[in-house]
Amino acid sequence: MKNIQILIAVTIAVLLSSCAENSKGTFWGETKYYSNFLFYRYKPIVMEQTLIFDFNDNAQRLIANDIEFEIVEKDANGAFIRAEGIVLKKDGKECPNNILKIKTSEKEVLLGIEFTEQARNGYHTLYLREKGKSGLDRIDYLELTDGFCVKKNKVWNPLAKILFWLLVVVVALILVWVIVLKPLMFETFKVKTLYVIYPEAMKTLRIKGYTKIICSRTKQRQTFISRFFMGKIAFVQNEFWEQDMEIVPKNKKSVRVRPPRGFIVSPSSTVAVGADVEITNNDTSKIVKLKIN
């Protein structure tokens, strides 16, 4: 008995380019996939094309059940295997068990492909293969043997990308400040040691590399942020300092005293190596000497 001639033509209703990277078939589209980051979540992308079916009269009369297709791809040996990491959709709705069901009365179907997180990155050549016993195995049938190609391109989460480049800019600015600007704006002491000689005791400070000395009646500490951005500051605490006084670098062999109102510095506010400077506060009976080397 002759096979009953039934023509089922299946076409894609758009013009498509060839698929790249040694993959075969027509190229449907590309998904830029990214992992969830903080509150910025991935929104699934569905790559859709319209399939137009043309069942002739014999096909519509003889095929009573739905025609079922499963989505497959080829393994390294060229054998068909079930496509993993793929969600198949028909007219915007997910196909149960990734099985596409077509009625002979249907003229066209909007077929959608969605990648899941488990899908490998890169190109995928996919095929629609008949599943079950619709009758197509016993009649002449135009198979979908060319396949179609889709691509998963994993990219950075947009929020993570913005934060990364923001971090790069911040780090670059910090490096410019620390390496270039801070040395220009906050000069450090070149002399090694400062001696503060009180009537009752002497305080010795190793000041090389520091940017400032603050003499105060109260105990003070420098924060890490201040030290990082402004350089190291040394503190001298004693009851003599009725008001805060600063000592700052001048050159390689001297420092400069910045006395507050009411303090007298003699003979000069500059303390040079080998010379003494006397400081008197409001209580003229108390005198402090400064020396450096």
N, C-alpha and C positions, 0 to 999 in steps of 0.2 A: 504494500500500500504506500502510495506517495505521502510524504510529509505534507501536512497542510501548510500552505505558504502564508505566513503572517509577518507583516512588517511593523516593527516598532522602532521608530527613529527617535533618537535622543540627541538633542543639541543644546548648546549653551548659548543663551541669548545675549552675549556680549562678545566683543573682540578682545582676545587675551594675548599677551606676549608669551614667548617661550620661557620656560623655567630655567633658572641658572644653576650653577654648581653641579653640573653633570646629572641633574634631575630631569626626568622626562615629563611630558604632559604640559598642559597650559597652566599659566601662573594665575592663581586666584587672588592672592594678596599676602600681606605681611602683618603680623601682630607684634607690636612693641610691648613686650611683657616685662613687668617689674614686680619685685617682691614688695609686700606691705611694709611700710615704715612709719612708726608713730601713728598719727591719725590719718595719714594719706594712704588710702587703700587702693589696690588695683581694681580697675573697672573692666570686666571682661569685654573683649572685642570679638564680634562675630563677623567672619569673612563670608559674604553671601554672593551667590550667583543664581540666576534663574535657569532652571532646566525646563526645556519645552519638550513634551512628549506627544508623539503622533501615532496613536494606535489605530490601525486600520479596522475595518468592520469585522474581519475574522477574529482579530485579537480581542475585540470587545465582546464578541459573542462566545468565544470558546474559553476565555480565562475568567472564571467566576470569582476567584479569591484575589486578595491583594497580592501584588508582586512585592517581595521583600528583598531589600539590598542591605548588605553589611559593608562597613567601611574597613578596608584592609590596606596593607602596605607590604612591600617585599623585604625579606631578611637578606643577610649577606649572601645567601645561596640562591637568591632569586625566587624563593618560595613565598607564597602569600601567607601573611599572618595578620591576626587582628590588630588594628591600629590602636596603640596605647597613647594615653594623654590627649585624646581627642573627644570632643562632645559634638554629636551630630544633631542638627536642628532642621526642622521642616516648617516653613512658613512662620518662623520665629519661635516655635515650640520645640522643646527638647524631645528627641526621639527615644522612646523607652528602649533600653539595652542597646542603644546606637543602631537600631534597625530602622531603615527608611522604608515605609510602606506606601506603595503607589497603587491607585485604582486605575483601571483602564479608561475610566470616564474623565480622568484628570488630564488637562491639557498642559499645565505648567506647575512647577513647584519651586518655591524659593528655598534653596538648599544653603544651610549655614554651617560653618566649621568654627569651633571655638577650642582654643588650647587650654589645657589645665596646667597646673604647676609641675606635674610629673612629665610633661612632654619634653623631649630633648630639644636643645637649641639648634637652630639651623633649618634647612629645607626638608620638607616632607612631601614625598610623592604618594598620593593616596588613590585608591581605586574603589569603585562601587561594584560589588560582586553579588550576584543573585544568591539568595539564601532560601532554602526550602524547596517545595515542589509546586511551583505555580503553573508549570506546563511549558516554560520556556526551554527546558532541557529536551523537549520532544518536538520542538518546532524550530524553524529558522528564526534566528534572533541576532540582532545587531548588538554585540557586546560593547561595553564601555572599557575598551582595552588601553586607551591612551593614558588614562589617569589624569590627575590634576595636581598642581603643586601649590603648597602654602608654606610660609616661612614664619618661624618663631625667632624673633630677634630680642634677646634679653637685654634690657637697658637698665640704667640706674633708676631707682624711684625718684621722680622729679623733686620731691622735698629733700631727699637725701643728697641729691646733686646740688641743689641750692645751698644747703647747709655746708656741704663739703667745700664748695668754692668760696663761701663766706668765711669758712675757717682758714682756707688758704690765704685769703686777703688779710685777715686779722693777723695770722702768723707772720706774713710778709711785712706788715706794718710794724709789728713788734720787733722783728729782726732789724728793720731799718732804724727804729728808735734806739735799740740797744747797741747796735754796732756803729751807727753813724751819728745820730742826733744827740744821744745822751752824753757821749764824751765831749761834744762841743758845748752843750748847755750846762753840764755839771762837771766842772774840772775837779780832779782829785789831787790830794796832797802828794807832793814829791818827796818831802822830808820824811824821815823815818819815825821820829819820836818827839812827843811834846811832854814837857814836864810842867805841872801846875804845882807851885810850891806855896802851901798855906803856912800860916804861923805855927801850926801844930803838926803838920804832916805834908807829905808830897805825893802827888798822883802822877803816875807814869802811864802814858797812852801810846800805843803803837798805831800811828795814824796814816801810814802810807797806803794809798788806795782808797781812803775815805774821802767823802765830798764835803763834809762839814762836821764841826764839833759844836755841841750845844751845852753850855754851862747853865745849870738850873738848880733851884732849891729843891724841887720835887723830882721824884724818880720818873723817868720817861723811857719808853721803848719804841722802837721803830717797827712798823708793820712790814710784812713780807712784800706787799704791793709797793709800798713806799721805797723799800730797799731795792726792789727789782727795777723800778722805773726811774728813781732819783739817785740811786747809789747809796753806799753805806754812810750812816751818820753815827758818830760817837757821842756818848752822853757823859757829862761830868756832874755829879750831884754833891752839893755842899751848901751849908747854911749861909755861906758868904754871898752866894749869888741871889741877891734880893729880887732881881729881875733876870730873865733869861738873856744870856749873851752868846753870840755866835763867833766862831773862829773859822775862817774860810781860807782856801789856798790862794797864794799870790803868784809865786814862781817856784823854781826848783830849790831855792835856798831860803825861802821866807813864807810866812803866813800873815794874814791880816785879821786884826781884832775888830769886831763890830760891837762897840759898847752901847748899852742902853742909856737912856737919860739918867743923869746922876752919877754915872761911873766916870772915873778919870783914868786915862791910859797915858803913861809917860815912859820914855820921852816921845814915843811915836806909836801909832796903832799898828805899825808893821813890826813883826817879830822876825829877826834875821838870825841865821846860824851864828852862834858865838856871842849874841847880845841878849841882855835881859830886858824885859818890859815889866813895869809895875802897874797893877790895877788897884784902884781904891774905890770902894763903894760909898754909900752915904755915911757909913760909920768910918770916919777918917782914921780911926785907930787901927783898922784892919787893912792890911796890904797883902796882895797876892802877886807872886812873880811867875812869869812865863818864860820858858827856855825851850829851844828846839835843837835837834841835831839830825 
